[in-house]
Amino acid sequence: MLTSPAIAASLAVMHMWWTVPALVVVFGPGLALGPLAWRGSPRALRVCAGFATGGYLAAVFTWGFGWNGAHLSETTGIWFFSFCGLAAIAAALAMRPTYAFVVLVVVVISSVTINYVARDVARSGLFVPDMAWAFAFSLVYFAAAVMGMRTATVLDDTRAQAYRTAAAAAASQARANERQRFNQLTHDGVMATLLVAARRGNSTQLAAQAQATLHALDRIRGDADTDGTMTPDAVLTHLGEVTATVDPTRRFEVRRAIDSPDAGYPATVVRTVAAAAAEAVRNSGRHARASKTIVSVEITDDRLHIEVADNGHGFEPSTVPADRLGIAISIRERMAHIGGSATIESAPMRGTRVFLEWVR
């Protein structure tokens, strides 16, 4: 609409067969950029911006063929002179800044020169000031467009890098979790079973522990540790069976404070807590040489608390190396993985108490 007077005035010096196609190739791609910016893909937007730049350049380069030799007597000038900077802005969307700047130089020089030639000499003004004004005016918006594209590119690269970093961290965490599961199984199942076989030979306890280890291997292979929930009775049964497999002579005490007998507990949590408790019971017999081990379970609607106490030799917890699998991985890290806690109280010749707690 703003260029309508200039277009009407240009009809006096330009052939119609040139004017109509020039209007189409100059304004058509520019009008298409609006819907594409709202709904189109970035690639389609760049292609359309390239066509907008090409359309303007085509009009500029073919102007001489459509000129009838007459001169404009109005002060509006040739119609495409007033927005020559838009072609450079479109070029900034479609190509590298260096190439877009070349387009800016070409369109400004060409449009100012054409405007100077097409107007009356008396009304055309000074050529150099017009050129300087066109450059200064267009360069501001061109620079803003280039910086906008650069900022968008940096943002896209940063977001892509963040996604790659998050994916790598997730993959690393998944590998660490799998490594931890296998470390726990190796220590609690395979190594413990082999130690029982070496120390006690063929026995009922060895058979039960070997069977439990095989079941654990099957669960890891089928990844069944994350499925379903357990009722309070199922939780207590599982805890009793797991600790009995390690030490059939341990005493198992239960204290229940459950309002809903159908309350469910995540199977992953129950199996993890049971495995940590089994490791504590195993340590009582293997390292502390305890003659009596008591497993006390307190279960409520939103809390699971287990205490494993023995009358063994005891030890100083601060002197235990951080990389010892039995405490670091099989108890502490295991509980931390499900959001629980593990506390160990012990002293030389005073026995050991291990507290395991998970709160919903």
C-alpha positions in Angstrom: 0.0 0.0 0.0 2.8 2.4 0.8 4.4 1.9 -2.6 1.2 2.2 -4.6 1.8 5.9 -5.6 5.3 5.1 -6.7 4.2 2.0 -8.7 1.5 4.1 -10.4 4.0 6.8 -11.2 6.5 4.3 -12.5 4.0 3.1 -15.1 4.8 6.2 -17.1 8.4 5.1 -17.6 8.2 1.3 -17.5 6.5 -1.1 -19.9 3.6 -3.0 -18.5 5.0 -6.4 -19.6 7.9 -5.8 -17.2 6.0 -4.1 -14.4 3.5 -6.9 -13.7 6.0 -9.8 -13.5 8.4 -7.6 -11.5 5.6 -6.9 -8.9 5.0 -10.7 -8.7 8.6 -11.8 -8.2 9.3 -8.9 -5.8 6.2 -9.0 -3.6 5.1 -12.7 -4.0 7.9 -14.4 -2.0 7.8 -11.6 0.6 4.0 -12.2 1.2 4.6 -16.0 1.5 7.2 -15.4 4.3 4.4 -14.4 6.7 2.5 -17.8 6.7 5.8 -19.7 6.6 7.1 -17.9 9.6 4.0 -19.0 11.5 3.6 -22.5 10.3 6.5 -23.5 8.0 9.8 -25.3 8.7 13.1 -23.3 9.0 14.3 -24.8 5.8 11.1 -23.7 3.9 11.5 -20.2 5.4 15.1 -20.0 4.2 14.2 -21.1 0.7 11.4 -18.6 0.5 13.7 -15.8 1.7 16.1 -16.9 -1.0 13.4 -16.5 -3.6 12.5 -13.0 -2.2 16.2 -12.0 -2.6 16.4 -13.5 -6.0 13.1 -11.8 -7.1 14.4 -8.4 -6.1 17.7 -8.9 -7.8 15.9 -10.1 -11.0 13.8 -6.9 -11.0 16.9 -4.7 -10.6 19.0 -6.5 -13.2 16.2 -6.5 -15.8 15.0 -2.9 -15.2 16.9 -1.6 -18.2 14.8 -3.9 -20.5 11.5 -2.6 -19.2 12.5 1.1 -19.2 11.0 3.1 -22.1 13.5 5.9 -21.9 11.2 8.4 -20.2 12.0 10.1 -16.9 9.9 10.4 -13.7 8.7 13.8 -13.0 7.4 13.0 -9.5 9.5 13.0 -6.4 8.6 9.4 -5.4 11.3 7.8 -7.5 11.3 4.2 -8.8 9.0 2.0 -6.7 11.5 -0.6 -5.6 14.1 1.9 -4.4 12.2 2.7 -1.2 12.7 -0.8 0.3 16.0 -2.0 -1.1 17.2 -3.0 2.4 14.4 -5.7 2.7 16.1 -7.7 0.0 19.3 -7.8 2.1 17.4 -8.7 5.2 15.8 -11.6 3.3 19.3 -12.6 2.2 20.4 -12.6 5.8 17.7 -15.3 6.5 18.8 -17.4 3.5 22.6 -17.3 3.4 25.7 -16.5 5.4 26.2 -13.0 6.6 29.1 -12.3 4.3 27.1 -13.2 1.2 24.1 -11.3 2.5 26.3 -8.2 2.9 27.3 -8.5 -0.7 23.7 -8.6 -1.6 23.1 -5.4 0.5 25.9 -3.6 -1.4 24.6 -4.8 -4.8 20.9 -3.9 -4.2 21.7 -0.5 -2.6 24.1 0.6 -5.4 21.8 -0.7 -8.1 18.6 0.7 -6.8 20.1 4.1 -6.0 21.7 4.3 -9.5 18.4 3.3 -11.2 16.5 5.8 -9.2 19.0 8.5 -10.2 18.8 7.6 -13.8 15.0 7.3 -14.0 14.2 10.7 -12.4 14.6 14.1 -13.8 18.1 15.5 -13.4 16.7 18.6 -11.7 14.8 16.5 -9.1 17.2 13.7 -8.7 19.3 15.4 -6.0 22.8 14.5 -5.2 23.9 10.9 -6.0 26.4 10.4 -3.2 24.2 11.6 -0.3 21.4 9.4 -1.6 23.8 6.5 -1.7 25.0 7.2 1.8 21.5 7.6 3.2 20.4 4.3 1.6 23.3 2.4 3.0 23.0 3.9 6.5 19.2 3.3 6.7 19.4 -0.3 5.3 22.5 -1.3 7.3 20.7 -0.8 10.7 18.0 -3.3 9.9 20.4 -5.6 8.1 22.7 -5.7 11.2 19.7 -6.4 13.4 18.6 -9.3 11.2 22.1 -10.8 11.1 22.4 -10.6 14.9 19.0 -12.1 15.3 19.9 -15.0 13.1 23.2 -15.4 14.9 21.5 -15.4 18.3 18.9 -18.0 17.0 21.8 -20.2 15.7 23.6 -20.0 19.1 20.4 -20.8 20.9 19.7 -23.8 18.7 23.3 -25.1 19.0 23.1 -24.6 22.8 19.8 -26.5 23.0 21.1 -29.3 20.8 24.2 -29.5 23.0 22.1 -29.6 26.1 20.0 -32.4 24.6 23.2 -34.3 23.7 24.6 -33.8 27.1 21.4 -34.9 28.8 21.3 -38.0 26.6 24.9 -38.8 27.3 24.3 -38.3 31.0 21.3 -40.6 30.9 23.2 -43.3 29.0 26.1 -43.0 31.5 23.6 -43.2 34.4 22.0 -46.3 32.8 25.4 -47.9 32.4 26.3 -47.1 36.0 23.0 -48.5 37.2 23.5 -51.7 35.3 27.1 -51.9 36.6 25.8 -51.4 40.1 23.2 -54.1 39.7 25.7 -56.6 38.5 28.2 -55.6 41.2 25.5 -56.2 43.8 24.5 -59.5 42.3 28.2 -60.6 42.0 28.9 -59.8 45.6 25.6 -60.8 47.2 24.8 -63.8 45.1 27.7 -65.4 43.2 30.6 -64.6 45.6 28.5 -65.4 48.7 27.3 -68.7 47.2 30.9 -69.7 46.4 32.1 -68.8 49.9 29.3 -70.9 51.4 30.3 -73.8 49.1 33.9 -73.5 50.1 33.3 -73.2 53.8 30.4 -75.6 54.4 30.3 -77.8 51.4 27.0 -79.2 50.1 24.2 -78.2 52.5 20.6 -77.1 52.5 21.7 -73.4 53.0 24.0 -73.7 49.9 21.2 -75.1 47.8 18.8 -72.3 48.9 21.3 -69.6 48.3 22.3 -70.9 44.9 18.6 -71.1 43.9 18.1 -67.5 45.1 21.1 -66.4 43.0 19.7 -68.1 39.9 16.4 -66.4 40.5 18.2 -63.0 40.8 20.0 -63.7 37.5 16.7 -64.4 35.8 15.2 -61.2 37.1 18.1 -59.1 35.8 17.9 -60.9 32.4 14.1 -60.2 32.2 14.4 -56.8 33.9 11.5 -57.7 36.2 12.7 -55.8 39.2 10.7 -52.7 38.2 7.3 -54.3 37.9 4.3 -54.2 40.2 3.7 -53.6 43.8 3.6 -55.8 46.9 1.1 -56.0 49.7 2.3 -55.8 53.4 2.0 -59.6 53.8 4.0 -60.1 50.6 6.6 -57.6 51.8 7.1 -59.4 55.1 7.2 -62.8 53.4 9.8 -61.6 51.0 12.0 -60.1 53.7 11.7 -63.3 55.8 12.6 -65.6 52.9 15.6 -63.5 51.7 17.1 -63.2 55.2 16.4 -66.8 56.0 18.2 -67.8 52.8 21.4 -66.1 54.1 21.0 -67.2 57.8 18.3 -69.7 58.7 19.0 -69.2 62.4 18.4 -65.4 62.5 15.4 -64.2 64.5 12.8 -62.4 62.6 10.6 -59.8 64.4 7.8 -57.8 62.9 5.9 -54.7 64.1 3.0 -53.6 61.9 1.1 -50.3 62.1 -0.9 -50.4 58.9 -4.3 -48.7 58.5 -5.0 -50.3 55.1 -4.2 -54.0 54.7 -4.2 -53.5 50.9 -1.5 -50.9 50.9 1.0 -51.4 48.1 4.7 -51.0 48.2 6.9 -50.7 45.0 8.4 -54.1 44.2 11.7 -52.5 43.3 11.9 -50.8 46.7 11.0 -54.0 48.6 13.5 -56.1 46.7 16.2 -53.5 47.2 15.6 -53.1 50.9 15.5 -56.9 51.3 18.8 -57.3 49.4 20.4 -54.7 51.6 19.1 -56.4 54.7 20.4 -59.8 53.5 23.8 -58.3 53.0 23.8 -57.0 56.6 22.8 -60.4 57.8 25.5 -62.0 55.7 28.1 -59.7 57.2 27.0 -60.6 60.7 27.9 -64.3 60.1 30.8 -63.8 57.7 32.8 -61.0 59.3 31.4 -60.4 62.8 31.2 -64.1 63.7 27.9 -63.3 65.5 26.1 -66.1 67.4 22.8 -64.2 67.4 21.3 -62.0 64.7 18.0 -60.3 65.0 16.1 -58.8 62.0 13.4 -56.3 63.2 10.9 -55.0 60.6 8.6 -52.1 61.2 6.1 -51.5 58.4 3.5 -48.7 58.2 1.4 -47.2 55.4 4.2 -45.0 54.2 7.4 -46.3 55.9 9.5 -49.4 55.9 12.1 -49.7 58.6 14.5 -52.6 59.1 17.1 -53.1 61.9 19.6 -55.9 61.7 21.4 -56.3 65.0 24.1 -58.9 66.0 26.3 -59.6 69.0 29.4 -60.1 66.9 32.9 -58.6 67.1 31.9 -55.2 65.8 34.1 -52.8 64.0 34.9 -49.1 63.6 32.8 -47.8 60.7 35.1 -44.9 60.0 38.0 -47.3 59.2 36.1 -49.2 56.5 37.4 -48.3 53.0 34.8 -46.5 50.9 35.2 -48.9 48.0 34.3 -52.0 50.0 31.5 -53.6 48.0 29.6 -55.0 51.0 28.9 -51.7 52.6 29.4 -49.2 49.9 27.5 -50.9 47.1 25.4 -53.6 48.6 24.0 -51.4 51.4 24.6 -47.7 51.1 24.3 -47.2 47.4 21.5 -49.7 47.1 19.4 -47.7 49.6 20.4 -44.4 48.1 19.3 -45.6 44.7 15.6 -45.9 45.8 15.7 -42.7 47.9 16.2 -44.6 51.2 18.8 -44.4 53.9 21.3 -46.7 55.6 22.9 -46.1 59.0 25.5 -48.3 60.5 26.3 -48.3 64.2 29.1 -50.5 65.5 32.1 -50.6 67.9 34.8 -53.1 68.5 33.5 -56.0 70.7 30.0 -54.4 71.0 28.2 -55.8 68.0 26.7 -54.0 65.0 23.3 -52.5 64.2 22.3 -51.6 60.6 19.3 -49.4 60.1 17.5 -49.4 56.7 14.7 -47.0 56.1 12.5 -46.1 53.1 9.7 -43.4 53.3 7.1 -43.1 50.6 
